[in-house]
């Protein structure tokens, strides 16, 4: 019996996905576990797997289409089976709330699902635009206007408004009881387009609207929620990493020589960030109350030290997790971070590799940043911001002389519901101790 193939939730925070590529074509046989297509989520490009056996009878959407979780993309069944009723069901599915947009930044719309081979009927082009309309003639709505979902409007009006990028609350309805109909949206679009064209390019300044990717939307939502709902406070501490840099240089020289001799497990160079991760894990072991999360039922003390490491990619930021970082050597941490960062940039991380961390580290030292304050990544209770190291004079009380030292500044952002100031200060003291005594990290 034929069934509809739907977009499934491929990551914990996924609400929609873009169909990147079809792996199976019409007429191909499919078995459970086969990869049908690749889908771009808010975190990575992942394979959409089949749950049933059959033949691919229809591809409802083409690649480049953005769809909500649960939206139909194809039909699976037996060869020659009648699927007309399922196609109609897919067309009339109002709950899918699909938003069609190509990777080439074409206008966003809310189309009905239909076979990819059938062209999407386009609305009629707008009529000739007024030569020079008055800006005040653009339909305005009161500031207390209801949300778009509560505004009386026809389905076609909503579709056109989404395609033109016009909020329905900015359109005045002329239909029965003030209902917004197609002509109202067309009129608003004509007036707006004409108004924009009346401004010289120099006055517009060449502005470009960059559509929001799913990743950017999720980042914006999560950081806004964190900053507005989590009471942040910050502690900054400096540490002398002169000894660490010396140890690192010797280690990397030895590793390079070992690799040249054909060492089979050559992990590549150790970074300062590898030492910071290892030192943070050791400090968290001494101060488990920082390795915690706020819940409505109480403070959750995490059993494992799983450190999320911020990795910058083209469209945002991912935080792959080093599991049980306190149990791993500096070499194991370094190799794992390299592997995770590489797959993060390729958008090939699995959901379990970038979720459920217990503490985060964000390092901007490689960008020559002295210090900064990071936003907490809920449900974690703290995040460490790492700056670059600078040569600074330090005073030796025993010799009475100044000496040059490599100083790094570290800022801990804390959820004050979970971590008190004294606890944060003690954690930072432990962290600085381990960084200033790097032999303990080996």
N, C-alpha and C positions, 0 to 999 in steps of 0.2 A: 504493500500500500504506500502510495506516494506521501511524502512529508516535506515540510518547509525547512530549509536550512537557515538558521538565524545567527546573527552576531551574538556571541556569548561574551561574558565578562572575563577578559583575559588578564586583568590585573585588579588589585583590591580597590583602586580609585577610579577605574575606568567607567565612564558613563556613555561614551560614544567612541567610534573608531572609523578610520579611513581604510577602505578596501584598496590595498596596494597592488596586489597581483593575484590572478587566478592561477592556481597550480593544476586544477582539473578543468577540462574542456567538455563541451556538450558531448554526451555519448560515452564518456569515460566511466569505467567501473570504479566504485569506491568501496573501501572496507573500513570498519571501525578503526579509528586511530590514524587514518590517512590524513595528510595535510591537504585541505581543500583550497585554501587561499591564505595569503599573508595580510595581516591587519595591523595598521599603525595605531597603537593605543597612546595614552598620555605619557607612557614611560618607554616603550620599545616597540619594535616591529616584531610581531609574533605570529605563529602559525595557528590558523583556525582548523581544528581537527574534526573529523566526522565521528558521529556516535552510532550511526546505523550503516547498513550495507545497502547498496543499490547502484543505480546509474544516474549520472547528472543529467537531468532532463531539461533544466532551464537555469540560466544565469539572469537573475532579476535586475542586478545592478552591474555597472561597469566599474573598472578600477578608477580610483580618484574620487569616489563618492563617500561622503561622510554620513554615517548612520548611527542612530542610537542603539544601545545594547538591547537586543531582542528583536531588532528589525530583520525582515527576511532578505536574504541575498540570493537564494537559489532553491531549486526543488529537486529532491532525490526520490527515485522510485524505480519501477521496473520498466524495461525497454518497451516502448509502444503504449504505455499507460496514459489514459486520459487525465490531464492535469489542468483542464480549463477551470474547474471550480477552485482549485488552489491558487491559480493565477488571479482570479477575481478576488479571492480572500486577501491575497497579498496587496492588491490594488486598493482595496477598501479599508485596509488596516489603519485606523486612526491613532492607535496607541503607539505606533513605532516612532512618531515625531521625527522623521528623518530630515536631515539638513544636507542638501546636495551642494557640494563645493569641490571644485577640482583643485589639484595641486597648483595650478597656474593662477590661482587667486581670482577665479571667476565669481560672479555675484552669488550670494547665498540664497537658497530657495527652500521651500518645503514641498517637494513633489510627492505624488502618489507613486508607490512602487509599481514597476512594470518591467517586462522583459527588456533586456538591454538592446535587443535588435529593433525595438519599436521606438522611433524618435519621440522625444518628449515634446508635446505641443507647447509652443511658446505663446505668451500673451501678445496681443497685437501691439505694434510699436505705438508710442504715444503720438498724439496729434501734434501739428505744428505748434512750436512753443511761442509764447508771447515775446515780443521784442525786448521790452525792458519793464518787467513787473516790479511792483513795489515790495520791498522786503516785508512790510507789514501785512501783505496779502497772503503770506504763507499761513495755512491753517494752524492755529495754536490751540493747545488744550490747557485747562487750568492746572496749577501745580499739584492739585490734589487728585489728578486724574487716576482712574483705576488702572491696575496692571493690565497688560495687553490681553491676558487670558480671560479677563472679566469684561472686556469691552465688547459691545454688541457689534458684530461684523460678520460678513458672509465668508464662506471658505475661500472663495476666489480672491476676495479683498485681503484676507490674511496671507494668502500665497504671494500675491503681488507685493504686498508691503514687505514681506521677508526678502523677496528678490531685489526690490529697490533699496532695501536697507532703511525703510521709513518706519519709525515707531508708530503704532496705531494710535497711541495717546496724543500724537501730534496731528491727527487727521480729524476733520469735522465731518460727521456723517450726515448724509442727506436722505437716507432711506427711511422706511417706516420706523417711527419712534427713535429717530436719530441713529439708526443702524448704518454702519459704514459699509458701502458697497463698492463695486469695482471702479465706478467713475470717480468716486471720491479719492481713491488711492492714485488713479491715473492723473487727476488734477493736481494733487499734491506733488507728484513726481515731476510733472511739467513745470510747475512753478519753481520748485527747488532747482531743477536742472537749469532753467532759464536764469535764475538768480545767480547761480554759481558762474555761468558763462558771462555775466555782466561785469565780473571782477577781472581786471587785467591779471595776467600771470604773475607779474611782479608783486601785486598786492597779495595774491594767494601764497606767495613764497614757495611754490613747488611742493606743497605738502603731499605726502603719500600715506594712505591708510594701509597699514600692514595687518592683514587678517590674523586673528589669534589662533595659534595652534592649540591642540588639545593639551599638550604639555604646559604651555604658557597659561592657559585657563586654570588648570589644576594648581600650578605654582601660585598664581595670584590668589586663588580661593584659600589655599591652605595657609599662606603667609598672612593674609588679611585676618583670617580666623585666629591664627596664633597671636598676632600682635594685639588684636582687640579683645581676646578672651583670656590670654595667659599673662599674669602679672610678671613682667620681666624685671630683673635687676642685673647689674653687671659688676664684675670684679676684674681688674687688670693687674697682672703681675709680670715682672721681667725676670729673665733667667740668663745666666752666663753659660753659653753653650760652646765656649772656646774648646773645652776638652772633648765635647761631642763632635765638633767639626774635625778636630785632629784625629779622633778615633775613626770617624767616617772616612777620612782621606786614606788612612792606613788600610782600613778594611777594603775599600774599593780598589786600591792598588793591588792588594793581595788577591782579591777576587778576579781582577783582570789578568794577573799572572796565572792564576789557577785555570781560568778559561782558556788562555793561550796554550796551556799544557794539555788541553782536551778534557778538562773537568766536565763530567757528564751532568752535574747538577748545578752548573753555573747560573745563579739567579739574576745576574745583571747588577747594576750599581744600587747601593742602598741610598735612599734619600733621607733628608732631614725629617720629612713627614713620616717616614717609616718609624723613626725614633720617637716622634711625637705620639704616634698611635700606640706604640709599645709602652711608652711612659704613662700615657693616659690610662691604659688598661691596668697597669700596676697601681696607679693612684686610685682608680675606681675599686680595685680589690681592697685597698685600705679604707675606702670611704664608700661603702655600698649604698648609703642613703642618697648619693648623687646618681647612682645607676638605678633610677626609679622612674615611676610614672604616676600621675595624678588620675584617680578614678573617683566616681561619685560614692563608691563604697569604702574607699580608703586609699592609702598610698601603696602602690604595687612595687615591691622591691624585686628587681629582676634577678632571676637565678643565674643567668649567663651574662657575660660582658661582651655584647655584640656592638661593635663600633661602626657607625655609618660614616663613610668618607665622601665628602662632597666632590663630585667630578663635573667639571664644566663641559657641556656639549653645545653643538651649534644652536639649539633652540631652547636652551635652559640649563637645568641642573638635575643630576641624578645623584642618589646617595647609596651606592652599593655598600653592603655590610660585610665586615670582617667578623666572622663568628668566633666566639671564645678567644678573643684577641689576647687575653692574659695567659693563655696556655701555649701560645705559639712563639717560636723564636723570631728574632728580628729578620732572619732570612726568609722564614715562612711568611711573615707579614708582608715583606717586600714583594715576594713573588705573587702572593694572592692579590695585593693591591694592583699590581701591574696587569694581571689577568682581568680583574674586575673592571678597571678603568678602560682597558682596550675594548671589552665587550660592551661597556656602557656607551662609548663613542660610536660603536657600530650598531647600537640599539638592539643588542642581542641578549640582554640580561633576562633571566627568568624572574618571575614575580617574587619568589622566595629569596632572591639575591639582592633585592633593593627594598625590602620591607621588614618591619618589626625589629628595628635596631633599638638599642637602649641608651646610646650616647652618640653625639655627632661631633665631627671635626671638620672645620672649613679653613683651608690654608690658602691665603693670598700672598704669601711671602714671595713666590716666584714672579709676582707682578710688581714687586718693589713697594708694596704697601706696608707702612710701619705698624699700624694697628687698626682694628675695626671691631664693630659689634655685630654679631650675627643674630638672626631671628631663630628662636627655638623651633625645632621640628617635632611637633606633637605626634605621639603621646610622650616623647622623651622629655625629660625635665631639665636638660642642659645641653649646650653646644659650645665648643671651644673654638674661638677665632684666633688664627695664628698669623702673625705678621712676619716680615723679613728680619734678618739679623743685621745689626749695625755695629761698627767699631765705636766703642765709647770708653772714656777713661774711667778706671775704677781705682779706689784707694786701698792699699794694703796696710792694714793697721799694724802688722808685725814689722814691716820694713819702713813704714812711714813714707812710702813712695806710691806714685800713680803708675798704673800699667794699663795697656790696651786690652779690652775684652770684647768678645762677640756677644752682644746682648740681643735677645729676642723678646718681643712683647706678646703676651698671651692674654686674651680676654674671655672670661667665662660668662655666658648668658644663662641665667637660672630662672626656673619657674619658682617664684617665692612661695607658692602653696606647698611645694615639696622640699625645697632646699633653703635653709636659713643662711644668713650672711656669714656666720661663724663657720658653718659647715663648708660653705663654698671657699672661704679663706683657707681652711685647713686642707681642703682638696688641692687648691692651687699651690700651697706650700709643698705638699707631697709631689706634685707634678714637677715643680721647679727642682726639687731635690733629685729626682730621678734623671732629669735632663742635665743637671750639673754633675751627676755621677753616672755617666753612661755605661760604665763597666757593669753596673747592676742590671742593665737591660739586656746583657748578652747571655 
